Amino acid sequence: MPLNYKNYYDVLGVPKTAAEKDIKSAYRRLARQWHPDANPDNQRAAEEKFKDIQEAYEVLGDAEKRRKYDALGTGDWQRAAQQAEQQRRYRTQGQAGAPGPQSFDFGGAASGFSDFFDAFFSGVGGKRHAQEHAQAGRGQDLETTVDVSLAEAHEGGKKSVSIQVEDLCARCKGTGLERGRICPVCHGTGRTLATKRFDVTIPRGVRAGQRIRLSGQGGSHTDGSRGDLYLIVNLVGDERFQRKGDDIYVDAQVSIYDLVLGGEVTVPTMSGEVTMTIPPGTQNQRLLRLSGKGMPRAQGSGNGDQYVRLIGMLPQNLNDREYSLFRELASLRKGGAR
């Protein structure tokens, strides 16, 4: 949905020239009138109205927010709305399977007010905002996902990833204003988007859902300090191998003759191909174990195991001689059963 402009002056019923005391007086009167407890017969509508009143006062009752709001109203609102909408889509888009650079999940960062407020005022000054950041004392910690193949999880090492990040606008320092006007770079949002490249160390044996911490690569604080960036591992499926814990499972097609008579089969492992011996009389779908050929144990030493499922393949396009031999074998088996 497109971002809609909110007329906070209309919500409070005051003119744009209203003094601070008049804005506060209007807020108190309307808050009493529309408090949900005072409207038991129309509580849901009262809750929405009460939230709009609170949002309007959150902006107009704060000098810095009000200056920015007034500048928005006189500036290029359409460009500002497009910029804010782009950043809102960026924050809320799904991570799984998203093409191109990955994006941060800002879960829990919303104010509880409208999208308009979150786009332009959720990070703007005021006493309460300053107190919150003083308590935090650092930039915001951020999270995103990073795709890791099974081979990369097995070997570990460096991986270069491109991630789209949202940060404070360098031009206006996150205020959205420059010399009392809407910042021409961020168009009032106080934030900009950029694609950054990171060299990430993938631990050997890393599992899906584990977090990799990049210290000092998170969001910026107004004092220049930064939070941390956490990469949540998304383990990409492999066409040949299936991972269960630290163990690896793979299917190997073999002839029924090797199952009956015994033989050898070449099977892939995470570290290369190996030759496995098939004991005579092996049942179809049997699992054979290759000790220590699984994933490195993230905690502890050594590796898990690899299990090979033997899939017996029936011969096709038999000639007359082969059919005759199979009939003879079947007859012998039946005779032996009597």
Residue, then its C-alpha position, 0 to 999 in steps of 0.5 A: m500500500p502507498l504511504n499516506y500523508k498524515n495531517y496531524y494538525d487536523v487530528l488535534g484540531v489546531p492551526k499550523t500556527a498553534a503555540e506549544k501550550d495550545i497543542k498540549s491543551a488540545y491533546r489532553r482534551l481529545a485524549r480524555q474524550w477518546h480514551p477507550d475506557a470512556n467509550p465502552d460502547n464504541q471501544r474499537a473506534a475509540e482505540e483507533k482515534f486515541k492512537d491517532i491523537q497520540e501519534a499527532y502529539e508525539v510529532l507536534g508536541d516535540a519541537e524537532k519532530r514538528r520542524k521536520y513535519d512542517a518541512l515535509g508539508t512544504g517540500d517535495w512530498q511525492r519524492a519523500a513518500q517514494q523514498a520512504e516506501q522503498q525503505r519500508r519494502y526493504r525492511t519488510q521483504g521476505q528473506a527466504g529465496a530473495p534474489g540479489p543482495q540480502s536485507f536486514d530484518f528490523g523486527g521489533a523496530a516499529s513504533g506501533f504508530s502509522d507507517f508514515f510515522d515510522a518512515f519519518f519520525s521513529g528515529v528523530g530527536g526529542k527528549r525521549h529519543a535521546q534518553e533511549h539512545a543514551q541508555a543504549g549507548r551504541g548503534q542498533d544491532l542488526e540481523t540478516t540471513v546468509d546462504v551457506s552451501l553444504a560444501e562451505a559448511h564442511e570446509g569453512g573459511k572466507k565467504s564474500v557476501s553482498i548485503q543491502v544495508e540501511d543506515l543514517c543519512a551521511r548528509c543530514k546525520g539522520t535528522g532528515l533536515e538540512r538547514g531547516r529543509i528536507c534533506p535532498v539525499c534521504h528526502g526526509t527519512g533520515r536513512t539511506l540504502a547502500t550495498k556493502r560487501f563483507d568477507v565473512t569467516i564461515p566456521r567449519g561444521v556450522r549449522a542452519g540457524q547459527r549466528i555469525r557476529l560481525s562486530g561494529q558492522g551494525g547500525s550507526h549511533t548519532d555519536g558515530s558508534r556502531g552496533d553489531l551485525y549478526l548473520i543467521v546461517n541459511l543452509v542451502g540444500d545439496e543435490r547429492f547429500q542430506r545432512k542430519g546433525d553432523d552425519i551425512y546421508v547419500d544414495a548409491q545405485v548398485s546392481i542386484y548382482d553386487l547385492v547378491l554376490g558382493g562387490e565394490v561401489t564408488v561413492p561421493t563424500m564431502s572430501g572426495e570419492v571413496t570405494m566401498t565394499i558391499p558384503p555378499g547377500t546385502q539387502n536392498q536399501r541397506l545403510l552402510r557406514l563410512s566412519g568419520k566422513g560426515m560434517p566437522r563437529a562444531q563443538g568438539s573434535g572429529n567428524g560425524d559419519q556418512y551413511v550410504r543407502l544402497i539402491g538395487m537396480l534391476p537389469q532391463n532389456l534382458n535377452d532370451r538367454e538372461y530370461s532363461l537363467f533367471r527362470e532357472l534361478a527362480s526354479l532352484r530357489k523354489g525347489g530349495a524351499r520345499 
